Amino acid sequence: MKYLLFTFIMLQAFIAGANPTVFSGRFTGHQPVTEIKATLWDISEGYRNVALGTVKKQELVIDENGGFKLLLNPKKYGFYKLTYAVKGRPGSIDFFVRPNQDVFAKLSVSDAEVALDLTTGINEETKSLYNANHAVGPIIRNIYKGNKNPDSVKLELGQIKQLFAKVKADYKGKSPFVKEYLDLAAFFQYTSVLYDYPGFYKAQKKNKETTWVMQASYYDDGYDYKKYLNHEGVMLQLDAPIFWLDQYIKVNKKTADDTDKAKVLDDDLQSAYLLVSNQNLRDAYSFYKLKAYIKATKGISFNEETEKIVFNNLHKIKDTAYSNAILANLQKAKTMLAGAEGFKSALENTDGKPAFFKQYAGKYLYIDVWATWCGPCKRERPYLDELAARYKGKNISFVGVSIDNPNQKQKWLDMVKAETNNNIDQLFAGSASAFVKYYDITAIPRFLIFDREGKLLQYDAPRPSDTKVTVLLDRLLETKNN
């Protein structure tokens, strides 16, 4: 009997613990609500999940009255970020979510600005996050818009310290997590602007003739940075430490020479290893820097020394999820090197039939990756037409590949039919297609050149408006048997 009673109690406890957390709310004050797009992101695991792309998200389905409702299953307390766009203008609000504690978010919209009502359905932790983030944004925007002398900006930055101290003092909850978060946020917000602003100020055209001299004491901020950098837990709920560390290293560089990108990468990472003993932060920063370096060098083969730098630093990452992701990025980068096999899956032609790059075998292939919404792509179009006409009848084919959203396919079709050019074939891939993923297309226009066997020659070929393109194509076509 005792066993049965114990089992029943445990079962009830399990059922109670398994109850989903209801995240609901309403957008008010804006019509039509169809102009509001919103997504809720689970960022309770912090930077690691964001960096690795494993963050869970849910799109809000907003009814005709602006209402929405989501069921969550948080494993622990932590942050959720509601991102939104009203009339295309983006924004975000952070929520502190606990298991089995429902959230009701009343959001008022006025001229694409969204405000959170703190009087109902919102816990004290979320109120503190909102009050801090809502107040610090205008301070920072005012600093950057004002074109102020960096010395005066440093004085204004004191407002950030005061703001976070006040929010912390006003916090009525008991979570040490949130108090620690507010301390860390104050440090990273203050110092990030402090390190970034002088470079921003000097880069403005209106300040080119201004002689502002930085004093040696400018970067003295009164903080013990090691205390913050070697924090565990709360700190890695933020991405700020990664970018702060990058800025700190940048302003403390002993040399301004940045011509050797691999050497710069290695110097930055070695500096980080000396500054930071926290292995989690070391791993996160190494991942951030290595991933950025690989992305910046797409289509470029590593020499032996560069490869040694990359792999030496890769081996210092203890978190296998990060290192495996870097290895996957390196493998992916091989598809963008000269000599790599071309994309083999089918695209779609203007008749809606499958088309393959292999049908152009025997000729060189110049591909224009574009979309109907891309202004720079459209500006290249007249030059591409001229290029195709110049090489008509020669051993080279010109093909446009659209990466428009699939629901814009008809717009693409109407545009290419209205601007018919018989010298250029037009194919449709789509915005999230295998083609886009295969070539890691993150920015357009992009131009690719393939040899007569369908192998990649150049991942980042000259644009039609660049005179270098005719020099390159003439050289290819002058080769024997072309």
N, C-alpha and C positions, 0 to 999 in steps of 0.2 A: 504493500500500500504506500509506504514511504517512497519507494522507487517510482511508482506511478505519479505520485504527487510532485516529486522532484522533476520528473520528465515533463509534466504539464506546465510547471512554473517556468522551466527553461524554454519550452516551446513558446509560451506567451511572451517571454522576454525577447526571443528571437524574432517573433512576428512584430513586436513593438519596435525593435531596432531596425527592422527591414522596411518600416513605413517610409515612403518617399517624402522628401522635402518638397513642398509646393512653392515654386517661384512664380508668382503671378503679379499682375499690375495693369495699369491703363495709361495710355498716352491721351492727354486732354489738350484742348485748345488749338488743335491743328486739323484742318480738313484740306484735301482728302488724306485719310490715313494711309492710302496706298503709296504715298510719297515717303513713308517712313520705313526704313529697312533696319533690322536690328538682329544681333547675334549675342548669345551668352556663352562665354568661354570659361571653362574650369581651369583656373591658374593656381589652384591650391598647392600644386607640387612645385611651383616656382619656375625659375629660368630654365631649368633642365628640360622640362617638357616642352616649353615654348621653343627652345633652341632645336630640339630634336623633331619638332613637328608632331608631337604625340598629344597635344592638348585636345581634350574633348570639347566639342562645341555643339550648340543647338540653335537653329534659326528660329526666331520668334514668328509665330503665325498670328498676325494682328487682325482681329475681327473688325467689322464695320464701325464699332463704337470705340475702337482703339485699345480694346482689351487683349490680354494674352495670358497664357498659362503653360508652365513647363513643370515636369516632374524630374527632380534631381535625386541622386543617390550618393551624397557626399560621404566619403569614408572618414573624414575628419573635418575639423573646422578649417577655414581658409578663405582665400580670395576667389571671387568670380568677377569677371569683367564684362559689363554690358557695353558692347560697341554699337553705335547707331549712325545712321546717315539720314538727314532730313533735307530734302531738295538737293541731295548730293553733298551736303556739308557734314563732315564726320565729327564724332565726339565719343566719349566713353565715360562710364561711371563704375567705380569699384564697389563691390558688395562683400561684406563679411558674412559667410554662410556657415551655419552649424547643422550637423545631422539632426533631423526631426524638429527643426525650428523653421516654420514657414516664413516666407518673405512676401510682402505685398509692396510693390513699388509704384507709387503714383507719380507720373512724370508729366510735367506741363511743358508744352512746346510753344514757343513764341519766336517767330521769324527765324526758324531753324536752330534756335538755342533751346536746349533741354535742361530743365531744372528738376531736382528730386525733392519731393515733399518729405520732410523729415519728421512730420508730426504723426504719421501712421504707418505701422507695419515695418518699421526700420529699427534695427537694434543699435545700441550705443556705439558699437565698433564701426558700423557702416556710417553713422553720423560723423564720427571723428575723421574717418577717411575722406568723406565727402567735404567736410568743412575745411580740411587741410588742402586737398587737391583743388577745390573750387576757389579758394582764396589765393593760392600760390601761383596759379596760372596767369591771372592778370598782372601780377607783379613782374613775372618773367617776360610776358609779352610787352609790357610797358618799357622794360629795360632795353629790349632789342629794337623796338620801334623808335625809341627816343634818340638814337644816335648820340648817346652821351659819352663823355670822357670816361675811360675805364676806372680812373681813380674815384669819380663820383659814383659810378656803378657799384664799386666795392662798398661804399657807405650804404647805398640802398639795399644791398644784399642782406644787411642786418635785419631787414623786415622779415626775411624768410626764417631766421632763427627765432625771432619773436613770435611769429605766427605759429610755428610748430610747438613752441613752448606753451603758448596759450591754449592750443587745441588739446595738448596733453594734460594741462591743468584742468581744463573743462570736462575732460573725459570722465564719465560717471560709471563706466564699467570696471571690471576687475581683471581683464585679460592682460597679463604681462606681455603677451605676444604683440598686442596693439601698441602698448607703451614703447616697447623696444622698436617697433616698426616706425613710430613717429620720430624717435631719436635718430634712427638711421636715415630716414627720408630727409630730415633737416640737414644732416651732414652732406648727403649726396646731392641734394638740390642746390645747396649753397655753393659747394666746391665745384660742381659741374659747370655752373654759370661763370664762376670766378676764373676757371681755367680756359673756358671757351671764348669768353667775350673779347679779350684783347685781339685775338686773331680775326674774329668777326668784324670788330671795329676797324682794324687796319685794312681789311679787304674791301670796305665800302669805297666807291669811287670818290665820294665827297670828302673822304679823309686821306686821300692819297698825298695831298700836300701838307697835311697836318703833322706837326712834329710832336707827338706824344712819346715821352720817354718813360719806359717802365722802370720803376725803382726796384731794387733787389728785394725789398720787403713786400712787394705787391702780392705775392702768393702766400704770404703768412696768413693763415686763416684761424689760428687758435685751436685747431683740432689735432688730436693724436690719431692720425690716419690708420696706424697699425691696429689700434683698438677696433676700428670699424672693419678693416679689410680681413681680419682674421676671426670675424664673428662666424658662428654657424647658424643654422636654422633660419631665423627671420631674414637675414641678409640675402640668402639665395631665393627668397620669394620675390626679389627685385631683380630687374636686369641692370639697374643703375650701377652696381659695383663693376660690371664688365666695362661699361662705357666710361665710368670715372677712371678706372685703372688705365684705360687707353689714353685718355686725356692727360692724366698725371705723367705718364711716361713720355708723351709727346712734348709737354712743356718743359720737361727736365732732360731732354736729349742733349748730349754733349756735342753732337755734330748735326748739321742741317742737311748733310748729303743723303738724299733719298733716291739716288739713281739706281742702286742695286736693290730691287724690291725684296729679294730673298734675304739679303743681309739685314735689311730693315726689319723684316719679320723676325729673324733670329735675335737681333738686338732687343726688340720689344719683348719677346718671350723671356729672354735671359734676365731682363730688368724685372719682369713680373715675378720670376722665380725668386729673385733676391728680396723683393718687397713682401711677398705673400707666403706664409707658411700653411695656410688653409688649403688642403689638397683639392677640396671641392671647387674652390674659386680658381685655383690653378688650372684644373681640368676645363672648367667652363671658359676661361679666358683663352686657353690654348685652342680649344675647339673653335671659338669665335674668330680668332686670328687666322688659323689654318684654313677654315672654310672660306673666309673672305679672300685669302690669298689665292686659293684654287679658283674661286669664281672670277677674280680679276685677271687670271692668266689663262682663261679658257682659250683653247686653240693654239697654245704655245707649249712646245715640248720642253721638259725640264732637262737642263744639263746635269752632269754628274754631281757637281757641287750643290746645285739647288736641290736636287733630289735628296742628297745627304742631309741638308738643313731641314727639309720637310719631315723626313722619316726620323731623324734624331729627336725632334720635338714631338712627333707623334708618339714615339715610344715612352715619353714622359707622362702621357695621359694614363691615369689608373682606371678611369671609368670606361669600361669596354663599350658601352653604348655610344659614347662620344667617339672613341677611336674607330669603331666599326662604321660609324657614319662618315668619318673622314675618308676611310678606305673606300667606301662606296662612292664618295664624291670623286676620288682619284680615278676610280674605275670608269665613272661616268665621263670624266674629262677626256678619256682616251677616244671616245666617239667623236671628239671635236678636234682631233689632231690630224694633220696631213697624212693621207694614206689609209684613214679609217674607212671601213665599208659604209656605203651610203644607206639611207633609210629604205627598208624593203617593203613595208606594209603599204596598203592601198590608201590613196587619198581619193577625192571625188572631183570629177570634172564638171563643167557647166551643164552637161547633159544628165548629171546625176549618176554617172557610171564610174566604176572604179578605175583609177589611173595609178600607174607605178612609175617610179623614176627609171626603172630598167628599160622602159620604152624609148628612152633617149640614149641608150647605149650606143657607143661608136662616135658620139659627139661630146664636146665639152658642154657643161650645163651651168648656167648662171641663174641662181634662184633669188627672187625678191620675196622676203617674208614680210607681210604687211597686214593691215586691217583697215576697214572702212572708216573707223573713228580716229585713225592715226594721221595727224596733220603733217608731220615730217615725211611720212610715207607718200602722201599725196603730192608733196612738193618735189619728191624724187621722180614722180611718174613721167613728166615731159622728158627728162633726161634719159629715163629707161627706154621710152619710145624711140628717142634718137639713137640710143645705143643699139637697140634691136634692129632698127632700120639700117644702121651702118654695117652690121655684120650679117645682114640677110643673105642667104645663099652660102654662107661660110659654115665651117664645121662646128657650130655652136648653137645651142638652143637656149631660149629665155623663157622662164616660167615664174609666174607669180603664185605664191602659196598664202592663202588667207588664214589667219588665226583668229578670226572673229568668233564671238560667242555663237554657238549653234542656232540660237533663236534669231540671229541676225543674218542667217544664210540667204534669205530672200533679198535683203538689202545689198549684200555682197553681189548676188547674181544680177540684180538690177543695175548696179554700178558698173560691173565689168561688161555687161551687154551694151550699156549706153556709151561706154568708152572703148568699144571694140578695137583691138589691135591684133591683126592676124599674125603679127610677128611674135606675139607673146601668148603662151598658153596660160590659162588660169585654173588653179586647183584649190579645193577647200580642205583645210585640215581641222580647224576648230580650236578654240582657246585652251581646252584641257586635253588635247589629243595626244596620241602616242608620239606624233611628230614633234610637238612642243616639248614633251618630256625627253625625248631622245636627244634633241639638240639643246635642251635647257634654255629655251628661248624666254628670256625675262625682260627684254627690251627690243623694240623695233623702231625704225626699220633695221633689218639685218639682211646681209647678202652673203650667199654661199656659192662657192665654185667647186664643181666636181670634174674629174678627168673623164676620159672617154671610156674607162672601165667602171665608172660609177663610184670611184673612190674620192674622198674629200681632198681638195687641194687647199682651200682656204675657208676657215670658219667665219672669219670677219673680213670679208673681201671689201675692196673699195666700193663706195657708193657710185651710182651712175653719174652723179654730179662732180665726182672727183676725177681729175684728168689722169690719175694713176691707173684707173680702170682700163683705159684704152691701151696704155703702155703694157699692162699685164696681159690683156687679151691678144694684142698683136704678137707679143712674144710667144704665147702658147700656140697661136695659129701659124706662126712661122716655123714651128718645129717640123721636122721632116714627116711626111705623110699626113699632114694636116691640111 
